[in-house]
Amino acid sequence: DVQLQAYGGGLVQAGGYLKLSCAASGFTFDEYSIAWFRQAPGEEREGVSCLSNDDGRAYYQTSVSGRFTIASDHAKNTVFLQMNSLKPEDTAVYYCAAVRDRCRWVYYNGRYYDANSYHYWGQGTQVTVSS
């Protein structure tokens, strides 16, 4: 079966850190771009980071650039999101997703928007940052 499973969410204080994991199975991992999204109550879903399948380039939302890092372990079919210097504004449910295409992010009015339609989605993991 095709599966994406997100792990690693939790409760941390502002300035702290968390590392999220996205474990993939049932498809050819290296042929897909893997992205992290988040959604907070009352807000639209937002692309957080994307690791592209064509050249391995990493993309970051403007609000997390310099604080978050995306990386992969190909042997384990897993993508990680290291989140440092966390802020209360980072509180959301975080989802990982996969698409058999390169990352396609469009910059508009100070933010990036993801232009892809993703094939597979994980279940999401809650990240809560207290002040």
N, C-alpha and C positions, 0 to 999 in steps of 0.2 A: 504494500500500500504506500501511496505517496503521503508523506507526513513532514510537517515542520513543527517542532516543539520548542517553545520559548521558556527559558528558566532564568532565575537569578534576581528577580524583583524582590523588593523589601522596603523597609522603613529606615531612613537615615536622616541625620541632621544636615542642615545646610552646610556646605563646605565639604561634606563627606563624599564617598564614592561607592559605586556598585559596578559589578561586571555581569552583563547579561549574556546568555548563550542561546544560540539557535541551532538545534540539531536537525539535520535533514536526512531523509531516507526515501528510497523508492524512485529516485530519479538521478540523472547524471549531474551531480552537484557542480562540477567545474564548468558546465555549459550554461549555468544560470547566474544572473546577478542576484544578489541577496541584499535586501533593504530592511531597515528598521523604520517603523512608523510609530506614532503615539497619538493618543486621543484622550483629552481631559474632558470632564463633564462640561457640557455647554459649548464646547469648542469643536472645530472641524478637525478631522484626521490630518496629521501633518507628517511629511517625510522627515526623518531624523538623519539618516545616513544611508548610503548605498555603496556597495562594493561591486564594481563592474566586471562582467565576465570577459570582456575583450582585452583589456590592458591592466586590470587589477587596480585601477585608480579608485580612490575613495572620494566620496562626495559627502558634504556636511551641510545641514541647515545652518543658516546664519546665526541663529540663536545658540547653537552648541559648538560652533567652530572654535577650536583651541581648547575645548574642555573634553570632548568625546573623541574616541578613536575606534574605528572599525577594523577588524582583522579576521583572518580565516585560518583554520587548521584543516587543510585538504585531506589529510590522512583520516581525520575523524569526521569529515563532512559537517563541520561546525563553523559558524560565524559568531564572533564575539562583538560586543559593544562595551568598551570600557568607558565608564562615565565618571569623570572627576569634577571636583568643584561644583557639586550639585546645588541647585537653587530650588526654592519652592515652586517656581514656574515650570520645573521639569516634572512635576507630579502628573502622572498619566498612566494609562494602560499602554504598554509597549508591545507591539506586534512585529514579528518578522515575516517576510514575504519573499517569494522567488519568482523570477521571470526569465524566460529564455530569450534574452535581449540584453543589450548594454544598458547601463543606467542612462536615463533620459530625464534630466532635470532642467527646468526652465526657470530663469530668474525674472521676477516681476514684482515691482513695488517693494523691494527690500527683502523678499523671501524667495525660496526655491519651491517649485511645484513639480511633482513627479508626473511625467507624461505617459508612463507605462500602465498597462493593465496586467496585474500580476496573476500568474497561474495558480500559485499555492500560498496559503496563509497559515500561520501558526495561531495558537489559541490565545496568546496574549499573557503578559505578566505585569502585575501592578508594581509601580514605583511610586513611593510616597516620600517627599522631602519635607521635613518639618523645619520651621524657623526658630 
